[in-house]
Every structure is written in structure tokens, then in C-alpha cells.
Amino acid sequence: MARLASKAKAGFYPTPDKVCGLLKEKIEIEDGARLLDPCCGRGKTLSNLAEGAPGKTYGIELDHLRAVVARGKLSRVLWGDALTETRITPASFSLLYLNPPYDYEMALNSKAERLEVKFLKRYTSVLQKDGWLVLLIPYTVLKFCAKILARHFDMLQVFSFPEDEFQAFKQCVVMGRKRPLVAKGKSRKATSNLTWLANREADDFLTIAPQLDTATGIIAPSPRGTLATFKSWRVDPLEVIPMVHKYGLMDDILNDLVPRQCNSIRPLAPLENGHLALMLAGGYMNGEIELGGKRLVIKGVVQKSEKVQRVSENATGDTTVITRDQYMPTVKAIDMAKAEMINIQ
């Protein structure tokens, strides 16, 4: 699946409930620990893992609707592309829960790279020393991630999904503790072991790799540093609009949007609805109005076009085209509460 197709579905691969339940049994969370899921979806998995624990949960989600839902479950959620649109303080998280899209990233003038590898490279740095990685990937992708895992993590453990859940994407769970740098000799051996596992047939891997319920428990430690930066480059209208109201910016915005009245008229007789519509579409009645409790800023415009009426040809072969001007009135309105544009023709 290409990156564009993956983005269309926002790379959404939810963790099976059974796997989430097994992980919750194996993860202990210390007071104040920070947990991050860069592909959090609706926030269900991370919120379940941290349920009842004294930690804080952070998520990043590419799909806006899912990000909105996740905000009701996690401590803080960013909306944006976790690979390219976020800034996070290094070494600030206790546990990284990473279930990235299972896909290739295609880039111009470069080789294709697995998205699982790109996410691992991008987010290894946000883990503090002795923080834990919980990585969910297809077991065959282990060979692509092997060098990064072996160089930056010790106490590496690889577990198979339960057999029924394994059939979907042939996934495994990798757990490792973050270290400054693992010794090269030990790293080479771990890389070799991971690559060997990735090259097994699916049935063999299911037999060789231990099941998740046999995993040794891990502890997400209390944070050692501050989380100074956790932000996305995207501007979320659901966050901006309340801030505009809170800091009194709405009046300034309306003053800039609403044109100043330059003249006034007093008709001799009441105007019909058609007359009002023409005045509105012609731009004479631009400005702020209130309708049904809503504040709207309206702008009327008229677009001119030509319609062919008749085409004729004379004896010498000359063609005559007769057209008629047409005027299409359009009214545009901005709903200031929802930040939505409404077009009326």
C-alpha cells in the first residue's frame, strides 16, 4: 500500500482487545510517568493501558475526527502527522507505545523505507534513559528495525500475538529498555537474532516466539526531566476558536471583516424579497448579522458569464455566435461559532 493510500485511511491499525488486555497485565506505571502513543487513533489502547494508574497519557493522531475522540480519553492529544509536523522534548517520556502503519514510505529520488522504521527512528529519542518501548509490528519487519532496536535498547524481548490475532497481520510485540548506546558486540548479536526470527516462516515463528502472556513485567518509570515542548504545526480550529473568544479577539476580527458603510438609502416603498436578494448578492448589504442566535458575516458577489444563444453560418462560411450575459448571484457567509463557510446561490 502506498503512502497516499495509507494517509487516506490515516494508517489506522487498532490493537486487538486481547493483546491490549495482556499488555496491561505486564506494564506497571509509576507515579507521574508519561506515556506516549504517536499513532493513538481514538485513544482507546493507551487509555486502557493507563487506566487506574498514576501516569499521564499523550497521543498524536493524523485523522482529525479520531483526534477529537481521543482528547476525551487521554491527557493531551495533538492533531497532525506524527512524522513531520510535531516537536517534542527529547528524553521526556517514560513509555513509548508504538503501533505504526504497516507500510512503505515512498519519496522522490530515494529508496523506499518502511514506515515502522521511520517511526522508530523518529520517536526513539523521546524516551528517557530506562524508559520502555512497546512496539507492535509484523514479525517480518523485525529485520528492518533490528539495528535500531539492538543499538538503543537492551533487555529486548519479542513475543508473538495470540494465535487467532496473529493471523491478521502476523504481528509481534517487541519490548526493550532505552539505553544511551548498547555495546557494539552485544548489538551485533541482538541484530542477528532479530533478523533470524524475521526470516522464519509464519508457522515456525508462532512456534519459536514466546506468547505474550509469558512476558516479564516492565515498569514505566517516573519522569526525570520536564516536557517543555509537545506541539503540532497544524492549527486546530477546535482549539483556536475558544482561544479567540477567551482573549477577546472576536471583536477585532469582526472589525477587520465587516466593511464600513459608505452610503445609505431610503426606498420610497417597502422592498420585495427579490429586491433584497439582489442587494445582498450585489454586495450592498455586506456585514455581520445575527440569525437564529448565530453570528454570521455575509458577503454578496455577482459572477458574470456568457451563454450561447444561437450559432449561424452564412453562404461564405463565416460563423456568427450570439451570446447573452448571465449574472449568477452568490452569497457567502462565515459562521463565526463553527468557523464554517456557507455558499448560497
WOHUNOR-V38989 format. One record per residue. N is the residue number from 0. PSI is psi as a letter, one per 40 degrees, with the letter a starting at -180 (* if undefined). Layout:
N_PSI / N_PSI
This chain:
0_h / 1_i / 2_d / 3_d / 4_d / 5_d / 6_d / 7_d / 8_e / 9_f / 10_f / 11_h / 12_g / 13_i / 14_h / 15_i / 16_d / 17_d / 18_d / 19_d / 20_d / 21_d / 22_d / 23_d / 24_d / 25_e / 26_h / 27_h / 28_h / 29_i / 30_h / 31_e / 32_i / 33_h / 34_h / 35_h / 36_h / 37_e / 38_g / 39_e / 40_b / 41_e / 42_e / 43_d / 44_d / 45_d / 46_d / 47_d / 48_d / 49_e / 50_h / 51_e / 52_i / 53_f / 54_i / 55_i / 56_h / 57_i / 58_i / 59_h / 60_h / 61_d / 62_h / 63_d / 64_d / 65_d / 66_d / 67_d / 68_d / 69_d / 70_d / 71_e / 72_d / 73_i / 74_d / 75_h / 76_h / 77_i / 78_h / 79_i / 80_h / 81_d / 82_d / 83_e / 84_e / 85_i / 86_h / 87_h / 88_h / 89_i / 90_f / 91_e / 92_i / 93_d / 94_h / 95_h / 96_h / 97_h / 98_g / 99_i / 100_i / 101_g / 102_i / 103_i / 104_h / 105_h / 106_i / 107_h / 108_f / 109_i / 110_i / 111_i / 112_i / 113_h / 114_d / 115_d / 116_d / 117_d / 118_d / 119_d / 120_d / 121_d / 122_e / 123_d / 124_e / 125_e / 126_h / 127_i / 128_h / 129_e / 130_i / 131_i / 132_h / 133_h / 134_h / 135_h / 136_i / 137_h / 138_d / 139_e / 140_e / 141_d / 142_d / 143_d / 144_e / 145_d / 146_d / 147_d / 148_d / 149_d / 150_d / 151_e / 152_i / 153_a / 154_f / 155_h / 156_h / 157_h / 158_i / 159_i / 160_i / 161_i / 162_d / 163_d / 164_d / 165_d / 166_d / 167_c / 168_e / 169_f / 170_i / 171_i / 172_h / 173_h / 174_h / 175_i / 176_h / 177_h / 178_i / 179_d / 180_h / 181_i / 182_i / 183_d / 184_d / 185_d / 186_d / 187_d / 188_d / 189_d / 190_d / 191_d / 192_d / 193_d / 194_d / 195_d / 196_d / 197_d / 198_e / 199_i / 200_i / 201_d / 202_d / 203_d / 204_d / 205_d / 206_d / 207_d / 208_h / 209_i / 210_i / 211_d / 212_e / 213_e / 214_i / 215_h / 216_i / 217_i / 218_h / 219_h / 220_i / 221_i / 222_i / 223_e / 224_i / 225_i / 226_g / 227_d / 228_h / 229_g / 230_i / 231_i / 232_e / 233_i / 234_h / 235_h / 236_d / 237_d / 238_d / 239_d / 240_d / 241_d / 242_d / 243_d / 244_d / 245_d / 246_e / 247_f / 248_e / 249_d / 250_d / 251_d / 252_d / 253_d / 254_d / 255_d / 256_d / 257_h / 258_i / 259_i / 260_h / 261_e / 262_i / 263_i / 264_i / 265_h / 266_i / 267_d / 268_i / 269_i / 270_i / 271_i / 272_d / 273_d / 274_d / 275_d / 276_d / 277_d / 278_d / 279_d / 280_d / 281_e / 282_e / 283_d / 284_f / 285_i / 286_a / 287_h / 288_i / 289_h / 290_h / 291_f / 292_e / 293_i / 294_h / 295_i / 296_h / 297_i / 298_h / 299_h / 300_i / 301_h / 302_h / 303_h / 304_i / 305_h / 306_h / 307_h / 308_d / 309_i / 310_h / 311_i / 312_h / 313_a / 314_d / 315_e / 316_e / 317_h / 318_h / 319_h / 320_h / 321_h / 322_i / 323_h / 324_h / 325_i / 326_h / 327_h / 328_h / 329_h / 330_h / 331_h / 332_i / 333_h / 334_h / 335_d / 336_d / 337_e / 338_f / 339_i / 340_h / 341_h / 342_h / 343_h / 344_*
